[in-house]
Amino acid sequence: MALEAKGVAFTPHAYEHQDTATNFGEEAAAALGLDENRVFKTLIVQADAELVVAVVPVSGKLDVKALATLVGAKKATLADPALAARRTGYIVGGISPIGQKTALTTIVDESAELYDTVFVSGGRRGFDIELAPRDLAELTGARFAAIARA
């Protein structure tokens, strides 16, 4: 795992994924008994011709206009799921911001900095990892910015 190779402290959290689930972040928060503000979903966004990783709390939504502005794009939309899977190496619902096949610009919502640790997908449905927000940013080359809205 990328975290072990880098010597980053993390805690793995497995849970029973339900095949009927469609909101994977909410499923993870409920299954692990966590506040949805501490569980972050990984979204792949098409910002003009570039793909960008947006990491936002499950409790909110991505502010695509804010993200577009931040990365200098005129328009941003969620990327096609098949393209997201090809570029990251993960399936939708299990896309981790860490260890992606192709390094992409990554933005983490600044609310992550409010917590000692946050939860993100560990690379498959039914598996999250808990780590410090600063470690997440360092591993992914991310910057923190206001990209989530209620």
N, C-alpha and C positions, 0 to 999 in steps of 0.2 A: 504494500500500500504506500502511496506517495507520502503520507504523513509519517510513517515509521522511518522511511528512508531519509527524511529531512530531520528526524529527531523531534517532531512536534508532539506536544502532549494533547491527547484526545481521548474521548470515551466513546466506544461504539454502543449503539442502541438498536437492537433488532426488535421488530414487532411483526405481528401477523398481518400481512397485506391481504385485503379483500379484493377479489377479482372484480367485484361490482363497483369499487371505488373509482370516482372520476376526479375528485379533488384530493390529490395525493398529499399535499401539505397539511390540509385539515385532518386527513386520516392519520398522519404521523403524530400530530399534536394530540389528537384524541387518544390514540393507542398508547402513547407514552405519558399521558396525563400532564401535558405541558401547556403553558400559556401560549396562545398563538402568536403573541408578539415576539417570542424568543425562538420560534421555529421559522426558518427562512426558506422560501422556494426559489429555485433557480430557473430563470426564464431566458430563453435565447431570443434575441430581438434582431430583426432586420432593420438597420439604421442606414438608410440609403443603400449603398452597395456593400456595406460592412455588417458582419454579425457581431453582436455585443452580448455579453452575459450580464443580466440584471439579477441581483440577489435582494429580494424584498421579503418583509414579514408576511406570513400566511394570513395574518389578520387584516392586511390591506391589499391594495391593488398597485400595480406599476403605473406611474405617471409617465406615459410614453412621450409626452411633449417635453417634460423636464429631462428625460433621458436623451432625447434627440438633441435638445439644446446643448446638453453637457458634452456630447460627443461630436458636435458640429454638424449634425445631420438635419436635413430639411424635414424628413418624415421618418417615423419609426413605427413598426408593427411587429407583432409576434411572428417569429420565423415559422416556416412550414415545419411541422413535426419531423418529417422524414429528413429534411436538411439538417435540423438541429441534431438528430440522432447520428447522422453521418459525420458531421463536423466535431461533435463532442465524444463520440464513441459510446454514448449511453442512450438508453431508451427513455422516452418521455415518461415522466413520473418517477424516474430514477436518475435524472441528470444531476450530477454533482458539479459544483463550481471548481472542484479540485481534481487534478489529474485528467483533464480533457485531452483528447487526441490532438486537437488544434488549439494553440494558445490564442485566446480571444481577449479583447479589451473587456475588463470586468469592473462593474460598479456595484458596490454594496450599499444598501440604504444606511444612512447615518444612524438610524435608530439602533443598529447592532451595537454601536459603541456604548449604549446604556447598560449593557449586560457584561458580566464577567465571562460568560460563555453563551454561545448560540448553537442552534442545531441546524444542520444542512444535510441534504441527501448524501448518503455514503456511496452512491453509484448504482443502486438498484432499489426497486420498490420493496418496502419493508425493512429498510436499513438507513438509519441516520447516524451522523457523527456529531459529537459535541466538542467544541473547541473555542478558544478565545478569538474574539473578532479580529484582533491584530494579527494573530497567526493566520487566519483565513485570508486577510488582505495580503500578507507577506507571501503566502503560498501561491496566490493567484495573480499577484501584481495589481491588485484592486486598489481603487480609491473609494473613499466614503463620500456620499453626496445624498441630498434629499431627492429620492426618486420614487418614494411610495406616497400614497394618499389613502385616506380611510375609505 
